[in-house]
Amino acid sequence: MRNCLVLLFSLFLTFESIAQKAEDITIKEDSVVEFPDIEPSFPGGELELQKFFAENLKFPVDCMDSNFYGRIEMKFIVEKDGSISTIQINEKQLGCAQLVNEAKRVLMLMPKWIPGEVQGVKKRVRVILPLNIKLN
């Protein structure tokens, strides 16, 4: 009987170990890639991205100061289907919370991107997109 319990316990540990390895593989498969072979891209390229921001960003009235300048660093993940997720915004030399909210709003309006790839397979990729702002 004791040998049977030891065997069952041993089998349980083996199955748990196999299950753990399968979970690890899943996590690695869906992990975010920092340096893909092919970077994700906005449909139409960088000029279309600039045009999109120019047409959709509504500069908050509260932020209109004659000496206003700043840089917003927008981080997000381009998913395998091109959708955007996990938006984070770091503002540097920026004193206007409304502008940060406006940048998030515009990011959420973006059409699906062309996803990044690693070895010909679409992957989740982190994108860092800086936005420099200066008003005269």
C-alpha positions as CSV (number, residue, x, y, z in Angstrom):
1,M,0.0,0.0,0.0
2,R,2.8,2.4,0.9
3,N,4.5,1.7,-2.5
4,C,1.2,2.5,-4.2
5,L,0.9,5.9,-2.4
6,V,4.5,6.8,-3.3
7,L,3.9,5.9,-6.9
8,L,0.7,8.0,-7.0
9,F,2.5,10.9,-5.4
10,S,5.3,10.5,-7.9
11,L,2.9,10.5,-10.8
12,F,1.1,13.5,-9.4
13,L,4.4,15.4,-9.3
14,T,5.2,14.3,-12.8
15,F,1.9,15.5,-14.2
16,E,2.1,18.8,-12.3
17,S,5.6,19.3,-13.7
18,I,4.3,18.7,-17.2
19,A,1.4,21.0,-16.7
20,Q,3.7,23.7,-15.4
21,K,5.9,23.4,-18.5
22,A,2.9,23.7,-20.8
23,E,1.8,26.9,-19.0
24,D,5.3,28.3,-19.4
25,I,5.2,27.6,-23.1
26,T,1.8,29.4,-23.4
27,I,3.2,32.4,-21.5
28,K,6.2,32.6,-23.8
29,E,4.0,32.3,-26.9
30,D,1.9,35.3,-25.9
31,S,4.7,37.3,-24.4
32,V,5.5,40.8,-25.7
33,V,8.4,41.1,-28.1
34,E,10.6,44.2,-27.8
35,F,12.8,43.7,-30.9
36,P,10.9,41.9,-33.7
37,D,12.3,41.1,-37.1
38,I,9.6,43.3,-38.7
39,E,8.3,46.2,-36.6
40,P,4.6,46.9,-36.5
41,S,3.5,49.8,-38.7
42,F,0.6,52.2,-39.0
43,P,-1.4,51.7,-42.2
44,G,0.1,54.0,-44.8
45,G,3.4,54.5,-42.9
46,E,4.8,57.2,-40.7
47,L,3.4,60.1,-42.7
48,E,-0.1,58.8,-42.4
49,L,0.5,58.4,-38.6
50,Q,1.5,62.0,-38.4
51,K,-1.5,63.1,-40.4
52,F,-3.8,61.0,-38.2
53,F,-2.5,62.8,-35.1
54,A,-2.7,66.2,-36.7
55,E,-6.3,65.6,-37.7
56,N,-7.5,64.0,-34.5
57,L,-5.5,65.6,-31.6
58,K,-7.5,68.5,-30.2
59,F,-5.2,70.5,-28.1
60,P,-6.9,71.3,-24.7
61,V,-7.6,75.0,-24.2
62,D,-6.3,74.7,-20.6
63,C,-2.9,73.8,-22.0
64,M,-2.5,76.7,-24.4
65,D,0.4,78.7,-22.9
66,S,2.6,80.7,-25.2
67,N,5.7,79.0,-23.9
68,F,4.3,75.5,-23.7
69,Y,6.5,72.6,-24.8
70,G,6.8,69.0,-23.9
71,R,7.2,65.4,-24.9
72,I,4.7,62.6,-24.5
73,E,6.1,59.1,-24.7
74,M,3.3,56.8,-25.6
75,K,3.8,53.1,-25.0
76,F,1.4,50.5,-26.2
77,I,1.2,46.9,-27.5
78,V,0.3,46.1,-31.1
79,E,-1.5,42.8,-30.8
80,K,-1.2,39.9,-33.3
81,D,-4.4,41.2,-35.0
82,G,-3.1,44.8,-35.2
83,S,-5.3,46.1,-32.4
84,I,-3.8,48.4,-29.7
85,S,-3.7,47.4,-26.0
86,T,-2.0,48.3,-22.7
87,I,-1.6,52.0,-23.3
88,Q,0.8,53.9,-21.0
89,I,1.8,57.5,-21.3
90,N,4.8,59.1,-19.7
91,E,5.0,62.8,-19.9
92,K,8.3,64.7,-19.8
93,Q,8.5,68.4,-19.3
94,L,4.7,68.5,-19.5
95,G,2.4,70.2,-17.1
96,C,-1.0,69.5,-18.6
97,A,-2.9,66.4,-17.6
98,Q,-5.6,67.1,-20.1
99,L,-3.1,66.7,-22.9
100,V,-2.2,63.2,-21.6
101,N,-5.9,62.3,-21.6
102,E,-6.2,63.6,-25.1
103,A,-3.3,61.6,-26.4
104,K,-4.9,58.4,-24.9
105,R,-8.1,59.3,-26.6
106,V,-6.4,59.6,-30.0
107,L,-4.5,56.4,-29.5
108,M,-7.8,54.6,-28.9
109,L,-9.1,56.0,-32.2
110,M,-6.3,54.6,-34.3
111,P,-7.1,52.0,-36.9
112,K,-5.5,48.5,-36.6
113,W,-1.8,48.5,-37.2
114,I,0.1,46.0,-39.4
115,P,1.4,43.6,-36.7
116,G,5.1,42.9,-36.1
117,E,6.7,39.6,-36.9
118,V,9.4,37.3,-35.7
119,Q,10.5,34.6,-38.2
120,G,7.4,35.2,-40.3
121,V,5.0,34.8,-37.4
122,K,2.8,37.6,-36.1
123,K,3.7,38.6,-32.5
124,R,2.6,41.0,-29.8
125,V,5.0,43.9,-30.0
126,R,5.6,46.9,-27.7
127,V,5.7,50.2,-29.5
128,I,7.1,53.5,-28.0
129,L,5.8,56.5,-29.9
130,P,7.2,59.9,-28.9
131,L,5.1,63.0,-29.5
132,N,6.9,66.4,-29.2
133,I,4.8,69.4,-28.7
134,K,5.8,73.1,-28.9
135,L,3.5,76.0,-29.2
136,N,4.6,79.5,-30.2
